[in-house]
């Protein structure tokens, strides 16, 4: 046979040389440092109205994430008409407790949603065995949620924005951010829609 030498012992095929030099410990450390320098900053848009889409977006972000990446879950609450006091005949008659309750409603809903996202992320990381750094933030309420989400992306220095498609896949925020998120890769998650 071709693999036996003249003495009759089998010869092992030789391994082809690597096309690049084997990294030294210093070079390996430099490669790791460069990986961390170009780590992706992902924003996951969280919506109180679209719990399924927000959960699917968080799972997709964790699927994409690698060691060193940073995920920030952000909820931008809608400024509610009650907060503008347009429905009150005389806002001066409202007690401080009533005004405080009205101003905290969107923030409390956002905080409850972030607790739900923490549970989703913990379950997904346990399933995949990944350990990714995730921050959870609720921004100040605004009447322009779409622009508020893009402003949050710019403020955080995000490379990627991952959002759900809206209730039933018919949300108005996904097309808006896809058209206006300059310098940011937008991922609209529709995996959960049937």
C-alpha positions as CSV (number, residue, x, y, z in Angstrom):
1,X,0.0,0.0,0.0
2,X,1.1,3.6,-0.5
3,X,0.9,4.4,3.3
4,X,3.4,1.7,4.3
5,X,7.1,2.5,4.2
6,X,9.6,0.1,2.8
7,X,10.0,-1.5,6.3
8,X,6.3,-2.3,6.4
9,X,5.2,0.1,9.2
10,X,2.2,2.4,8.4
11,X,3.0,6.0,7.7
12,X,0.8,8.8,9.1
13,X,-0.1,11.4,6.6
14,X,1.6,14.7,7.3
15,X,-0.4,17.7,8.3
16,X,-0.3,20.7,6.0
17,X,1.4,23.8,7.5
18,X,-0.9,26.5,8.8
19,X,-1.3,29.4,6.3
20,X,-0.6,31.8,9.2
21,X,1.9,31.7,12.0
22,X,0.8,30.1,15.3
23,X,-0.2,32.9,17.6
24,X,2.1,33.6,20.5
25,X,0.6,34.3,23.9
26,X,1.2,38.1,23.3
27,X,-0.5,37.9,19.9
28,X,-3.4,35.9,21.3
29,X,-3.9,38.6,24.0
30,X,-3.8,41.3,21.3
31,X,-6.5,39.4,19.3
32,X,-8.7,39.1,22.4
33,X,-8.2,42.8,23.1
34,X,-9.2,43.7,19.6
35,X,-12.3,41.5,19.9
36,X,-13.3,43.4,23.0
37,X,-12.6,46.8,21.3
38,X,-15.0,45.9,18.5
39,X,-17.6,44.3,20.8
40,X,-21.1,44.9,19.6
41,X,-23.4,47.2,21.5
42,X,-27.0,46.0,21.1
43,X,-30.2,47.8,22.0
44,X,-33.3,45.7,22.5
45,X,-36.5,47.8,22.2
46,X,-39.0,46.8,24.9
47,X,-42.7,47.5,24.5
48,X,-45.4,47.1,27.1
49,X,-48.0,46.6,24.3
50,X,-45.9,43.8,22.5
51,X,-44.7,41.4,25.2
52,X,-44.3,38.6,22.8
53,X,-42.3,40.7,20.4
54,X,-40.1,42.1,23.2
55,X,-39.4,38.6,24.5
56,X,-38.6,37.4,21.0
57,X,-36.3,40.4,20.4
58,X,-34.4,39.7,23.7
59,X,-34.0,36.0,22.7
60,X,-32.7,37.0,19.3
61,X,-30.2,39.5,20.8
62,X,-28.9,36.7,23.1
63,X,-28.7,34.4,20.1
64,X,-26.5,36.9,18.2
65,X,-24.4,38.0,21.2
66,X,-20.9,36.7,21.8
67,X,-18.5,37.1,24.7
68,X,-17.8,40.8,25.2
69,X,-20.9,42.1,23.6
70,X,-23.2,44.4,25.6
71,X,-27.0,44.3,25.5
72,X,-29.1,47.2,26.8
73,X,-32.9,46.6,27.0
74,X,-34.6,50.0,26.8
75,X,-38.2,50.9,27.3
76,X,-39.4,54.3,26.1
77,X,-42.7,55.0,27.8
78,X,-45.5,57.0,26.1
79,X,-46.3,60.3,27.7
80,X,-49.9,59.7,28.8
81,X,-52.5,62.4,28.4
82,X,-53.3,62.2,32.1
83,X,-49.7,63.3,32.7
84,X,-50.3,66.4,30.8
85,X,-53.3,67.1,33.0
86,X,-55.6,67.9,30.1
87,X,-58.4,66.0,31.6
88,X,-58.4,67.8,34.9
89,X,-60.6,70.8,35.2
90,X,-58.2,72.5,37.7
91,X,-54.7,70.8,38.0
92,X,-54.1,73.0,41.1
93,X,-56.7,71.1,43.0
94,X,-54.8,67.8,42.5
95,X,-53.0,66.5,45.6
96,X,-49.2,65.8,45.4
97,X,-49.9,62.1,45.8
98,X,-52.3,62.2,42.8
99,X,-49.7,64.0,40.6
100,X,-46.9,61.6,41.8
101,X,-49.1,58.6,40.9
102,X,-49.8,60.0,37.5
103,X,-46.2,60.8,36.7
104,X,-45.0,57.3,37.9
105,X,-47.5,55.2,35.9
106,X,-45.4,54.8,32.7
107,X,-42.2,54.2,34.7
108,X,-43.8,51.6,36.9
109,X,-45.2,49.8,33.8
110,X,-41.7,49.9,32.3
111,X,-40.1,48.6,35.4
112,X,-42.5,45.7,35.5
113,X,-41.7,44.9,31.9
114,X,-38.0,45.0,32.6
115,X,-38.5,42.4,35.4
116,X,-40.3,40.2,32.8
117,X,-37.3,40.7,30.3
118,X,-34.9,39.8,33.1
119,X,-36.7,36.5,33.5
120,X,-36.7,35.9,29.7
121,X,-33.0,36.7,29.5
122,X,-32.1,34.5,32.5
123,X,-34.0,31.5,31.1
124,X,-32.4,32.0,27.6
125,X,-28.9,32.3,29.0
126,X,-29.4,29.2,31.1
127,X,-30.6,27.4,28.0
128,X,-27.7,28.5,25.8
129,X,-25.0,28.5,28.4
130,X,-24.0,32.1,27.5
131,X,-23.2,34.8,30.0
132,X,-23.8,38.2,28.5
133,X,-23.8,41.6,30.2
134,X,-27.4,43.1,30.0
135,X,-28.5,46.5,31.3
136,X,-32.1,47.4,31.8
137,X,-33.2,51.0,31.4
138,X,-36.5,52.9,31.3
139,X,-36.1,56.3,29.7
140,X,-38.2,59.4,30.5
141,X,-41.7,59.4,29.1
142,X,-42.1,61.1,25.7
143,X,-44.9,61.7,23.3
144,X,-42.5,60.8,20.4
145,X,-41.6,57.2,21.3
146,X,-40.1,56.4,17.8
147,X,-37.7,59.3,18.0
148,X,-37.0,58.6,21.7
149,X,-35.9,55.1,20.8
150,X,-33.5,56.4,18.1
151,X,-32.2,59.0,20.5
152,X,-31.6,56.2,23.1
153,X,-29.6,54.3,20.4
154,X,-27.5,57.3,19.7
155,X,-26.9,58.0,23.4
156,X,-25.9,54.4,24.1
157,X,-23.6,54.3,21.0
158,X,-25.5,51.2,19.7
159,X,-24.3,49.2,16.6
160,X,-27.5,47.1,16.5
161,X,-31.2,47.7,17.3
162,X,-33.3,44.6,17.8
163,X,-37.1,45.1,18.1
164,X,-40.3,43.1,17.8
165,X,-42.6,43.6,14.9
166,X,-45.4,45.1,17.0
167,X,-48.7,43.5,18.0
168,X,-49.6,41.0,15.3
169,X,-46.6,42.1,13.3
170,X,-48.3,45.4,12.4
171,X,-46.4,47.9,14.6
172,X,-45.6,51.4,13.4
173,X,-42.2,51.7,15.1
174,X,-40.3,48.9,13.2
175,X,-40.8,50.6,9.7
176,X,-39.9,54.0,11.2
177,X,-36.7,52.9,12.8
178,X,-35.7,50.8,9.7
179,X,-36.0,54.0,7.6
180,X,-34.5,56.5,10.1
181,X,-31.8,54.6,12.2
182,X,-28.8,55.9,10.3
183,X,-25.6,54.1,11.3
184,X,-27.4,51.4,13.2
185,X,-28.2,47.9,11.9
186,X,-31.9,47.2,12.6
187,X,-33.2,43.7,13.2
188,X,-37.0,43.3,13.3
189,X,-37.9,40.0,14.9
190,X,-40.9,38.2,13.4
191,X,-40.0,34.6,14.5
192,X,-42.9,34.5,16.9
193,X,-45.6,35.6,14.4
194,X,-47.6,32.9,12.7
